[in-house]
Amino acid sequence: MSALALALLLFAAPAQDAPAAPAPEARANAKENERETPQRIVRAEGGKTWFVMRMWPGKVVKYDPVTDEVVGVFDSGHGSGWMTQPTHDRRSILHLTRQRTLVQVVDLETMTLKDVFPFEEYSHIVRVQSVRELPGGKRWYVQVERIERKVDSYVVPNENEWIEYDLAEREIVARMKELPKAIRRGARLSPDGTQWHVFDSDLKIVDAVSLEEIGKIELAKPMAPGMGPISIRGDDLFDLRNPEAYRFAYSMRDPVDTNRTLYGIVDLDLVNKKVSRLSEWSTVPPRVWGYERGDDPRIAVGARGASGGFGGGGGRGSAEYRDEEIMLFTIDMETGKKLKETRHTVRNGLNLTAVSPDGSKIYLAGRGNELHVFDRDHKPLKVVSLPGEIDGGVTVVRP
């Protein structure tokens, strides 16, 4: 054997004491199983409540509801945005841009760019659909649509897929068709950001690492004779600021008179894992598109079309070339009592979008670049012109 052939043979032969490199799937699974026990996500404290708005074609605006002024503007530099949401710690904003391929992390205090996470692939057109933080805030679940590029065509998948993304390592650690079964539906981060809370028929508490159920607050089992299951409605009225409890509006179907539905407020004790308070409203609340509130969870404002519709404005407006009519309601969330009801003619497309922190101002927004401001008595106060067209409504970010 020649010296050259021997050298080539030795170069090609694997070392006897070197283990074979793991396949990419094995590395991803190993990374997926390396999840550490998550630390508590500490929310920003002592700050102000801000309104955050995405504006066409590529800006994110921070608005002070106390002074009714724009106090910060972030320009993405990549055109239209598709998603603008606060992080669990309320310190940053996640902004999806660049044809749904780039997630920008924007510092809420300074409205400057903190980090960027691109999701482009050479072989595929990738469109990010949603981003969800994992407990601890160090990883994301990212839902993506991946369209394969062929030489002369594209292959569009029937379903989206999920990826688990490590922020520190800046890499995909797992791909999956669906989220893990334990958190597939109704899962939210716990107020302290250390666990999954899955709202199904009951509130199930799921360990962040093992994804096994480690606790439960029973909601489906009637608490007493003559009662039915408790159905949670809307978001936590504490706005996730109480790590030991939730407060929700609830509904309950009367088990005897099945045409009757009861409403009220329920408190969930996360320490002792039980329903700590169930307060039934003495009246049926008005039907509305949804509720907005200030920092006081006891008072909320709702709205609906004056004709009773739920599509934005009254039924007569468009048909008769008139401005639309909207109904505003102020509700006592402790009793369900309607404190105030008014009817207003508004510009086409306006909807209830926010309430100021002290509850003194009510905001309507929709198409265009204006915020229509009403006082707590539902009387028009002013119209605020903004530096761009609102794209996607108003997000209220509380510390």
Buried (B, 14 or more C-beta within 10 A) or exposed (E): EEEEEEEEEEEEEEEEEEEEEEEEEEEBBEBBEEBEEBEBBEBBEEBBBBBBBBBBBBBBBBBBBBEBEBEBEBEBEBEBBBBBBBBBBBBBBBBBBBBBBBBBBBBBBEBEBEEBBEBEBEEBBBBBBBBBBBBBBBBBBBBBBBBEEEEEEEEEEEEBBBBBBBBEEEEBBBBEEEBBEBBEEBBBBBBBBBBBBBBEEBBBBBBBBEBEBEEBBBBEEBBEEEBBBBBBBEBBBBBBBBBEBBBBBBBBBEEEEEEEEBBBBBBBBBEEBEBBEBBBBEEEBBEBBBBBBBBEBBBBBBBBBBBEEEEBBBBBBBEEEEBBBBBBBBBBBEBBEBEEEEEBEBBBBBBBBBBBBEBBBBBBBBEBBBBBBBEBEBEEEEEBEBEBBBBEBBBBBBB
